[in-house]
Every structure is written in C-alpha cells, then in structure tokens.
Amino acid sequence: MKRISVLTMVMLLVTIMGKSQTTEAFKRSGNPFMRIYSNYHTTFSDGESASAFELTRVYLGYEYQFSKNFSAKANIDVGNPDDGGDFEYTAFIKNAYVKYKQDQWTVYFGMISTTQFKVQENFWGYRYLEKSFQDGYSFNSSADMGISVAYKFSDFISADLIIANGEGYKKVEADSTLRTGFGLTVNPVQKLTARVYYDFSSNESTQTSLATFLGYADDHFSLGAEYNYMTNYKFVEGRDRSGTSFYATVFAAPKVKLFARYDNVMSNTPSGASADWNLSKDGELFLAGVEYAPVKGIKLTPTFSGWKPADSAEPFSSSLLLNCEFKF
C-alpha cells in the first residue's frame, strides 16, 4: 500500500505542478557516461607495510532528456561488496530514476540519490578518494528507492523532502519501514551555504538522524564543517553515533588543488558498559593531498591518509596513495 501511495503522490505532484508544454521545438538527446576510481597505495601499521594497486569503483550509465521538463538517468555501480563473500566485484543499480523540473520545483522518483549528505559531498569534492562523513560511516546510503521533492523559494533559501525505503541501493525493501527526511538549505550571503537535515524511521524503535553543515567557497579556497548525530542506530535502542568533519581546499594553480580533512566519529557508551558498543569502528581520520588535473576528465592525486582508532589497544595506521579518477 505504501508503494502505491508514493506512486500516487508522484502523479499528483506532476499534475499540480505541470504546465502546458510550449509548441517550441525540442530535440531529445542522451549521453553515456563512465567514471573510474583507482589507486596505488602503501599502508603502514604496527611496524608492517603492504602495497597494492586497487580498482575501487566503476560507474557506467546513460542520461536522457525527454523534454524540457522530463529526464531520466540509469547508473550501474561496480565495486567491492565488502561483505566477506567470494566476489571481488559486484554490480549494483546505483540510480534509475525519472526527474521532473519546472520553475522552482524538482522531483525525483525511482532509485534516487539521497539528500542527507549530497550538499556536503559536493562541497567536499573528492568522492573518488574518500566518501563524505555520513556516507563513509554508514549514517545513510548515497542512493535509495523513493521520491524526493525540492522547492527553491529564492536564491536565499530552498527546502526538500525525501521518502525512501531506508535500506539503500544494495538491498531491496525488506519491510514496510520508510525513512522520511526534511532538509533546509540557506545562502545568507554570497558564497556561504548552511544546511540542516533531519530524518526518522520506525521499526523496533525510532531511528533519527541529524546532519548540519556550514561551508564557504570562493575562487581561491573553500572551507566546510559538519556535525552529525544519529540515535538508535539500526533500530537498537540506546545506540547513538555522532561526529564532526572539517575540510578545506586551496586552489593553488589552474590545474592544482591542495586539500585537507579531519573526521572524528564516535559512539555512546551505554550505562554500565566499560566501552562504547561500536569501539572498533570509531576513531579519527586525517587526510591531506594534492589534486592535479592535467586535462579535463583526468585527476591524479597523491594523498596521505591516517586513521587513529578510538580503541587505545589498536595501532595508528597510515597510507600513502596515488588516487586517480577518469571520467567522460
């Protein structure tokens, strides 16, 4: 019933917002695209080192413009499932959606990109070498089956609503639980962006998520800061996660950028426990590098990455990488 009601909502929105199409000639068009993430790295931990070449992700897809208002996108994500199975690579449908855009309204329906950290991810700008905070620490998936609606009131403020399955793009809907989120983006002055997002979903308990962001960007540098908080992680009562992320980019030359990032992710310690329930996955991330783009579509990025576990019994680990992104 929920799936039917969501589809009905889409049809009503398009009917209400739609305006009669002009007789002006429109030429349909489409484009294939491909994006490849790869690296060579050496990792140091507890006095030992290991080196390897790695192909981390490949995106293959097609975008098509049906009319001035309607378009569609399909995208296949090929990557390591990291599930302990026998497969080194698995293909998933990352996106498969229809987009409607008319004046200040934008509607997505299908396997869509989630809105929880999209602004932050775009502001961070280096997805090919490290996911943004909420994506990297599994606060939410980057894509899910559902509907999102955004409205731009003015250049100053816009708002968005998303209703999604909540399991992400790697899983089909396993239950009737939906994840509902609300976002507000404000540009109080030119080059400054502030955003707050809140979502909730209920199962055995009610899981909530809060994402806040403040960023500044001009032609010379950019600065971004996040605070994130989640309650009842994976619907387990009393298990909360939180953290901060800070990142900066300096545009050193026409083809060169310098960047750095610091993350601190933590989980709560339940009453009576000696340590937090998620200690093995908590810690601090240190990241710095230089991005060089010799030609359009190619990025070569020497990077230092360090991870300091929250568990004092675990060693600090660091990596030297040459990250690469190729796209067209």
Secondary structure, 3 states (H helix, E strand, C coil): CHHHHHHHHHHHHHHHHCCCCCCCCCCCEEEEEEEEEEEEEEEEECCEEEEEEEEEEEEEEEEEECCCCEEEEEEEEEECCCCCCCCCCEEEEEEEEEEEEECCEEEEEEEEECCCCHHHHHHHCCCCCCCCHHHHCCCCCCEEEEEEEEEECCCCEEEEEEEECCCCCCCCCCCCCCEEEEEEEECCCCCEEEEEEEEEEECCCEEEEEEEEEEEECCCEEEEEEEEEEECHHHCCCCCEEEEEEEEEEEEECCEEEEEEEEEEEECCCCCCCCCCCHHHCEEEEEEEEEECCCCCEEEEEEEEEEEECCCCCCCEEEEEEEEEEEC
